Amino acid sequence: MAARLEIAFRDPGLLERALIHGSWLHEHPGAAPGHNERLEFLGDSVISLVVSEALHARHPADDEGVLSARRASIVSAKGLARLARRIDLGNAILLGEGEAQRGGRAREALLACAFEAVAGAIFLDRGWTEVRDWLLVLAAPELAADAPAGTLKSPKSRLQELTQRSGERPDYRLVQSSGPDHAKEFVVEVAVAGEVIGTGTGSSLRTAETAAAEAGLDALGRRAARRPAGRGGGPGPDAS
């Protein structure tokens, strides 16, 4: 993996730890000093700062809101998973058999967390300049993109803006939480004006809420498409 990253690690053990998922360590207790969650915590902040600095420099006409939307599109689970796929990170992660059989190597949330861990490992081993340069090259297309701000907003932000037109706010409710600590799955519903419009699942509350928001946007879009022009569409927000 170090060769694929084109980075010579002084301490290869840092990269090895960044690639250990909790499910693997759960099945191989004592085989490694730890999994990648601590490095993930560090890498999250490193990536956010690198991206923030780059966007601030490259988009001088953008206000804070647009810059935040651009950053969110890059550092979201979907955005980081895209970067992880560019270096084929999924095939390098050590996963437990159960997680691997469930398609963990392709899961956006898992890829994003592993990518954060790798960034944290590079930062600790090679320092700020090298991790920044590595990220700037890898994320160059996203950093240079000049898409309209509205297309960059997260599903939760878009759903909130849409429903506020009718004076309502989305209400996210945890329906179910199952699985062991290293492989949790959350089910979340989103309701507007008391009506459930979408359900989503994910390995964290954030990803489950995002999936529910996406489902809600799809449902409201279909409702709007069926609605005769100039007429209301029953319960829920006006999606026109």
Secondary structure, 3 states (H helix, E strand, C coil): CHHHHCCCCCCHHHHHHHCECHHHHHHCCCCCCCCCHHHHHHHHHHHHHHHHHHHHHHCCCCCHHHHHHHHHHHHCHHHHHHHHHHCCHHHHCECCHHHHHCCHHHCHHHHHHHHHHHHHHHHHHHCHHHHHHHHHHHCHHHHHCCCCHHHHCCHHHHHHHHHHCCCCCCEEEEEEEECCHHHCEEEEEEEECCEEEEEEEECCHHHHHHHHHHHHHHHHHHHHHHCCCCCCCCCCCCCC
